[in-house]
Amino acid sequence: MSDDLLDTRDADASAAYLLDHVAAAERAGHRRLRAAADHFHLPVDARIDDRTAARLDATMRATVASVEAEIRDHAARLLISRGQAEVAQGLRMVPSTFGRVRRAGLFRDPALFGELFARVRLDTIARALPTMVIEVGDRPTMIARLAQASDRLVSAAAIAMLAAQARRGSVIDGGVAAVDLVRPLHARIAWWVAAALRESVPAGEAIGALDAALAEAVRRAIDMQGELVPLEIAAMRLAQAIDAQGEEVPALLTEAIGDGRLVLFVAFIARASGLAFDRVRDLVIDTDGARLWVVLRALATDRATIARIGFALTEAEPLRDIEQFADRIDSIMAVTPEAARVALAPMALDAEYHAAMLALGSAE
């Protein structure tokens, strides 16, 4: 009879588990259906293509993994030094937090998602650019030449940009080498990862020690991250050091895009136009291109330079119709620099002010 009783208890436990699983599956099914509906109703031009989605996912995973490894390792070492070896072992055994933080909405933050998405798009376009837009003979690439410039400020800035590029790596090359996000975005990821680690470690009465170790590890990670210069900032510093004037700008733009240095291309435009780097980057990754052409006209960029840039971008992304661009170039050149500057004036406003204007406009 005792065996029958055990069998009954096992069956009851299995039944309870199955019922819990059904409830969880029901919730998961509802989430998937809602996500599918959201995706279906998106306008075609707002959908992320499969290649970009895969690279964005890889970037998110690599970013979380890098932050998590640093926090987990330092917190575990702190716990061991404080006599909590068992909790430290539990922390080391916790599986990746990526799925947990993603489901909880970490990447729904517009600033974080927007930054990673823009980086992936810019990197993808840069990798697909024609290797040369103009003939440059046997000259070294732009960035190599600038690294050897007689102007020490330019040389140092170019070397710093090369270092930032090496740290960043590329998703296409197999992952992110370092997390070089600005402090608020890095801090957001770090705290979410710490919270996800906390809920997965069976700390029991040692939960206070775990909290203290995780918090200290997060603060250390944030402080150390402040020593890294993001690639975008390094590019802006180089553009500032060069400080191209008037007629110098088109040649630099052509060479930058010809070298595949799209981040530097964006920085040159941002520096010359007075617009924020991320604002210009958004124009460059936009397949429509209209705003980019107007910015270039505001800089009095000539027809040949705009044609070279347009050709390079359409070669990199077939969605940018080369025939449509050819038909549009007369209209682009008909825009005077003065009219272009007036049209772009709102983009130079405070970022939050401009965002509010766009939100109100899209709500009409």
N, C-alpha and C positions, 0 to 999 in steps of 0.2 A: 504493500500500500504506500509505503514511503516513496517508492520509485514513481508510482502514479502521481503522488502529490507533487514531486519535483517536476515531472513532465507537465503537469497542469500549470505550475508556476512559470515554467519556461515558455509555455504556450501563451500564457497571459502577458508575459513580458514582451514576447515577439509581436503579439497583437497590438499592444500599446505602442511599440516602436513603429509598427507598420502604419498605425493611425496617425502618429506624429509625422511620419514621412509623407503621408498623403496630404496633410495640412501644409507642410513645407512645400511640397511639389505644386500644390494649388497656388500658393503665393508666388512661387517661381514662374509658374505658367502665366499668371496674370502679368507679372513684370515683363516677361518676354513678349506677350501679346501687345502690351502697351508700347514697348520699345519698337516692335515691328510696325505698329500703327503710326508712331511718330516718324519713323523712317520713310514709310510709304507716302505720307502726306507732305514730306519735304519737297520743295521745288527741285527740279533736276539740277539746277546750277548750285544748289546748297548741299548736295550730297557729296560725301567724301568717297573718292574712288577706292577700290580694293587695295591698290598698291600703297596709296597714302595712308589708308587705315592700318595696314600691316606695319608700316614704318612708324606710325604714331604709337601703335601698341608697343612696338619694340622699344621706342624711346621712353615711354612711360614705365615699362618694366625695368629697363636698365637704370633709370633715374631712381626709382623706389629701391631697387636692389642695392645701389651704391650708398644711398642714405642709410638704409637699414643695416647694411654690413658694418658701417662705422658706429652706429648707435649700439647695435647688439654687442659688438666686440668690446667697446669701452665700458658699457654697463656691466657686462659679465666680469670684466677684470675688477671693476669696483666692488662688485658683490663678493668676489673671492677674497679680496683684501679686507672685507668687512665681516668675514666669517659666514658667508651665505653661499657656500660652494654648491649646495644642492639646488638652490634657486638659480644660480648662474648656469648650471648644467641644463636646467629646464629652459632657460632663456636661449641657450645655444641650440636646443633641439626643436624650437618652434619653427614650423614651416614658413615659407615666404608670406609676407603680409600683403602682397600686391592685390590678390583677389579681394581681400577684406576691405582695404581702403578704397579700391575702385568701386565696389558695390555700395559702399557707404557714401560715395559722392565726392571723393577727393578731387577728381578731375572735372567735376562740373563747375568748379570755380572758374569764372570767365577769364580771369587774369592768368591763371596757371595753364588752363587748356589753350588759351589763345597764344601764349608764349611758345609752348611745345609744338603746337600745330604750325605756327609760322616758321619755326626753325626747321621742322621736317619739310615743309613745302619749299622753303628757300634752298635747303640742302639738295632736295630732289631735282629742282630746276637747275641748280649749279652743276650737278653731276651730268646733266643731259645737254648742257650747252655745247655748241661747236668748239672744238679745241682752239681755233683761231678765228677771230672775226676780221682781222686785218693782218697783212703780212708784216712781221717784225724781224725777219731774218734770223740771225743767230743771237739776238739780244737775250739776256736772261729775263725771266718772268718779272713782272712789275714788283712783286713783294720782295724777291731776291735782290733786285736792284736797289730798292729803297732801304733794305737792311744794310747795304754797303754805302749809303749816301754820306757825303761829307758833312751834312748837317746832322749833328749828334742827336738832336731832338727827334728828327725824322727816323734816323737809324734805330734809335732805342725803341721808338713806337712800332716800327716794322718788326723788329725782333720780338717784341712783346706780343704782337698779333700772331706771329708764327707759333709762339709758345702756346698761346690760347687755342689756336687751331689744333695743335698737336694734342692738347689735353682733351678738347672736345671730341675729337675723332668723328666718326660718322656712323649712323645706324646702318648704312649700306656696307660699311667696312666691318660690321659685327658688334656694334654697341657703343654706348657712351663711356668715354674713358674717365670723365670727371663731371660732377654736377656743378655747373657754374651759373646757376640761377642767381638772380638778385636776392638779397637777404630775406625780404618778406615771403617770397615764393619758396625758397629753400626752408625757411622756418615752418611754413605751413605743412610741407611734406614731412619734415622731421617730427613734428608734434603728432601728426596723424599716425605715422609709423610707430612711434613710441606707445601711443594709446592701443594700437592693434597688437603690439607685442605684449603689453600689460595684460590684456584680456585673455591671452593664450597661455600664459605661464601659471601653473598651479602653485602660487606662492604661499597660500594659506595665511598664517599669522605674520609672515615676513613680507606682506604686501607693501608695508611702509618702506622697507629697505629697497624693494624693487622700484617703487615710485621714485625714491630719491636717486637711485642709480640711473634710471632712465632719464629723469629730468636733467641730471648733471651731464649725461652723455649728449643729450640734445643741445644743451647750451654750448657745450664744447664744440659740437659739429657746426653749429651756426657761427660761432666765433672764428673757427678755422676756415670756414667757407668764405668769410669776409676777406681773406687774403688772396683769393683767386679772382682774377679779372675776367669777366665773361668776354667771349669773342666779340660780341657786338660792341661792348664798351672799348675794347682794344682797337677795333676798327675805327670807331669814332675818334679816338685819341690820335690815331695815325692821320685821319683826314684833317683833324684840327692842326696837327703839326705841319702838314703840307700846306694847308690854308690856300688852296687853289683859288685863283681870281679870274673872273670873266672868261676869257677865251681859253684858259688853261683847263677848264672843267670838262668840255667835250672829249678832249684827248684822253684824260684820265678815266672817264666813264667807259670809253671804247676799249681801252687797254684792260681795265679791271674786268669787264664782262668777257673780253677775249681770253683772259687768263682763267676764267671760271671763278673769280673771286667776287661772287655775288654779294657777300656781306660787305666787302669794301666798296663795291658799286653803290650799295644802299647808303653807306656812310658818306660817300662823296656827295650824293644828292642831298642827304640830310644836312650836311655841313653847308653846302652852297645855298640851299633853299631856306634854312632856318627851321625846318620841320624836325620833329622828333624822329629818332631812328625807327621805332616801331611803327610810326605812322607811314613812313616811306616804305618800309618793308611790306606793309599791307598792300600798298599800291603795286609793288613789284610782283607779289604772288597772286594778285587778282588777274584772272585770265582775260577779263574784259579789256584792261589796259588803258581805258580812257583817262583815268586820273593820272596815271604815270606820264602819258604824253603831255597832258596839260602842265604837270610839274616841270617837265623838260622844256616846254615852251616858255614857262615863267623864267627859266634860266637862260632864255634866248638860244637854246640848243639848235644847231643847224639841221637841215634836212638830211644830209648824209649820215650824221651821227645817229639821228633818230631811226633812220632806215637800218643802219647796222644793228642797233639795239633791238629793233623790232624783229629783224631777221633772226637774230640769235635766240630770242625768247620763243618765237614760233617754231624754230628748229627743236628747241628743248621740249616744248609742249605742243603736240599736234592740235590740242583743243583751241589754241590760238591760231585761227585761220589766217594763213599767209595772204590769201587773196583778199580777204576782208581788210587786212592791215594795209595792203597795197592800195585798195580803194579808198581807205580812210586817210592816207598820208597827206593828200592835198588839203583836207579839212583840218588836219592837225596843224599844218604849216600856216593855215589862214588865221589861226588864233594868235593874236599879238601877245608879246610878253606881258604887256600892261593888263590886257584882259584876263590872261591866265592868272596873274597875281591876285586880281580881284576875286576870281572864282575860287581860288585856293585859300583865301583869307580865313575862313572858318577853321580850316585844318591847323592853323597856327595858334589857335586859342588854347586855353588850359584844357588838358585832356578830359577832365570830368565835365567841364562846361560843354565841350564838343560832344561828348557821349550823351549828355542830357538832351542836346539839340537833336541828335540822331534818333534817340528813343522817342521823343515827342513826334518827330517826323514820321517814324515808322508806325506810330499808333493811329495815324489819321485814317 
